[in-house]
Amino acid sequence: MPVTVSPAPPADLPPVFAALYGAPEEAVAWMAEVLTGAWVARNSAGEVVGAVGLRPSPAHGAELVGGALPGPEHGEAATALALAARQEAGRAYAFAEGALFPAGALEAAGYHEVAAYRLLAGPTPGAEADVPEGLRLLPLADVPDPATRLDALATYEDRVGHHAVSPEAAADGAGGFDPHLSLIALDAGGRAAGICRAAPEEGYARIDAPGVRPDLRSTGLRAALLLGVCALARGRSLDHVSVESWGDTPGELAADLGLGLGVEIENPIYAAG
């Protein structure tokens, strides 16, 4: 059955998002609030078979939020939605999750694989890494200035899969991260150079892959941040870690695998434009 796609007000999408993500409408309402455009797909009977919205990304146009509902039109709806979003945004990317946007549907809409979301896990690494000259690492709790924290979090913004950071993200406890288990890097002038946040979970530490300022990515700062946080985790008897990353390079992945971590989840990221 042919699928048609038409623009829709973002405020109309929470019921569809609730069905797509298996969550209450109130839990997905924030998604609609950050969208700059939205579309709904319907089959020939007029039934909604999917929806997509554009969530702005600082360096990569927009992320596709939403996808196609299960059913006979799933692949066709996913392709049609991805194509409509790309034509509007010019530059867009999507996570190739089979339940929402299958890789084949994205490829049919002109997208190609550029990176991935990964969840790595394993025993807490015990290696050490020197802090590059002219930089220092401090517990995030020791740097309460919101502007400095935001600058540190902004080191992620050029990576595909990331969004513009909000002031709320710099607050203690945001995302469940513990400022005493997290590290921030400052340069000689006191400017933010990088960050690595961690949250204590039951028996392990949940870690965000380090964010490093672009001009310092050729140094050993990334390793120093990650292994420094791992040392803090060991100090709390957290013997295992999980590390989440979006858009990390092959070299960064190799470095993490070299620490004894293994890939548990990997979702390719496809981009167009």
N, C-alpha and C positions, 0 to 999 in steps of 0.2 A: 504494500500500500504506500502511495507517495506521502512524503513528509513535507510539510510547509513550515517555514520559520518566519516569525513576525516580531517586531520590537515590542517590548513590554516595560511598564514602569518597574524599576527594581523593587519597589515596595510590594509588588504582586508575587515575588518569587519565594518567600519563606515557606509557603505550603509545599511547593515542589521541592525545595531544598530539604525540607523535613523528610519527605519520602525518599529522596536520593541518599541522604546521609543516615537515615534511620534514627533521627533525633527529634525532640519536640520543637515546635516552631519557635518558641522563645529562645531556644539554644542556638538557632541559626539566624535569628533576626539581624544580628550584627553584620552578617555577610551582605545582606541587601543594603545596609547603610553605607558601605564603603564602595559600592559599585558605581561606575561611571556610565554604564550602558547595560542593557539586558535584553534577552530574546527568549521566546518560548517556542517550542516545536510541537506541532499537532499532526496527528494522522488524518486520513481521509474522513474519518468519522468525527473529527473535531476534538478528539481526546488529547490531552496534554501527554506527550511522550518524553519530555525533557525540557531543560531550561539552562541558560548560561548567562553569566554576568562577567563584566570586566573589572578586575581589581587592579588599580595602578601599581606599577613597579618602577622604581626610580630609573633603572638603566635598561629595562627590557620591555618597555611598553606596558603590557598588562597581562595578568594571569587570568586564565579561564577558570571561573568558579561555577560549579554545577556539573551537568552532564546529562546523559540519556538514561531514562528509566528502563528497567528490564522489560523485555517483550520482543515481538517479532520485528519491530522497527528500530531496535536498539542501535545497531551499527549505522543505519541510514540517518537516524536522528543525531547521533554523535557527530558524524561528518558534517551534516547540514549546520549544526550549531557552531562547530569549530570554524567552519568556513565563514559564516555570517559574522562571527566575532573578529576573525582575522581581517576581513574586508573593512570593518569599521575601525579597528584599532591600528591597522598598519603593521604593528609589531605586537606579537602575542606569544604566550607559551602556555603549556598545559602539562599536568602530570599524567603520564600514560597509565591510568588505573583502569583495568579491564571493566570494572563495574560502572565506570562513569565515562571515560574516554579511552577506548581501546587504541593501542598503537596503530593498528591498521586504519582505523577511522581517522586518526589525526594525519597519517601519511596521505590518505585520500584527499584531505583538505589542504595539503601543501605544507605540512609541518615536517620537521626532521629532528632526529635526536641530537641534543646538544649537551646534556649533563644528566644528573640523577639526584634524587633524594635517597639517602642511605641511612640505615640504622646499623651501626657496628656494635659488637658487644664482646666481652671476654673478661678474664681476670684483670684486676687493676694493674696497669703497667708499673714496674718499679724502676724503669730507666730514669736518668737525669739528663737535663740539657742546660747548657750555659745560657744565661740571659745576654743578648747582644750588648756590646759596649754602648753606653749612652742611654740605655733604657733601664727601667726598674719595674718590678712587679710588686703590686700591693693587693691585699684583700680588698675586694670591692667595697666592703663595709667601711674601709678607711678612706674612701673617696666618695663622700656623700653628695658632692656637687652635681646636680642634675644635668647641667650643660656638658660637663666632662663625661659623664656616663652616656649621654646621648651621642656625643661624638664617637665614643668607643663603639657603641652599638651600630653607628652608621658605617663602620668598616665593613659590614656585611652587604651594604645596599647595592653594590655593583655586581653581586653574585646572583645568577638566575635562581629564582625560587624565593627571593627575599623581597620585602616591601619596605617602604619608608617607615622608620621607627617613630613611635608616638611618645609623648612625655610619660605616659603611663608605664611604658616598658622600662623606664629608668628607675622606677620605685623599688624599694626593698620588697622582696617577695613576689615581684611580677613573674608570672609564668611558673611560680613555685620555686624559683631559684633562690638559693641561700647566699647572701652577700658575704658570709664568712667562709663559704666553701667555693667562692668564685674569685677570680683574679682579674685585675685590670693592669694594663701596661701604660706607663707614661714615659715620654721622652725627656730630654734634658731641660726642655722649656716648660715641662709640666703639661704638655698636650697629650691627649689620648692617643695611644699607639696601637692598642688592641685589647681584646677582652676574651675571657673564657668563663662561662657561667655553668654552675652545677647545682643540682637539687638532690638532697638525700631521699632515697626511696627505701623500701624494705629490703635491706641486704645489699643494695648497690647504689651507685651514684649515677644519676642521669645528667649527661654533659652535652652542652651545645659545642659543636666543633668551634675552635677559636676563630674569632674575627681579627684580622690583621690589616692595618692601614696599607694601601697599595704600594706605597714607596718603601715598605719594610718587608714585603713578602719574600724577598730574596735572602733575608736574614734567617736566623734560627728562632725568631720570636714565636712562631706558631708552635714549635715543639716545646719551647720553654713554658708557654702558657698551658698547653695541654698536660704536660708532665708535672707542672707545678700544681695544677688542680688535682691530678691523680695522687700526688703526695699528700695533699690535704684530705682526700678521700681515704687513703690508707690510715691517716691519723685518726679517723673516725671509725676505723675497723670496717670500712666499706670495701670488701674484697673483690667486687666486680663492678664494672662500669658499662654503660651504654653511651654511645656517642652518635648524635644526630648531625647530619650535614646536608646542605643544599648547595649544589653547584660546585663542590670541591674539585680540584684538578686531579688528573691521574697521578701526579707526583704526590699530592697530599694524601690521596687514598693509599698509595703504596707505602707511605710513611706510617700511616695508621695500621695497616696490615702488618707492617714490620714490628709493631709493638705487641703483636699477638692477638689483636682484635680480629674478629671475623664478621663478614657481612651477613646480617640476619634478614634485612628487608632492603630491597632496591626497587625504586620506581623511576624509570627513565623520564626525563623532562624533554618535551618536544617543543620546538619554537618555529615561528614563521615570521617573515618580514625583515 
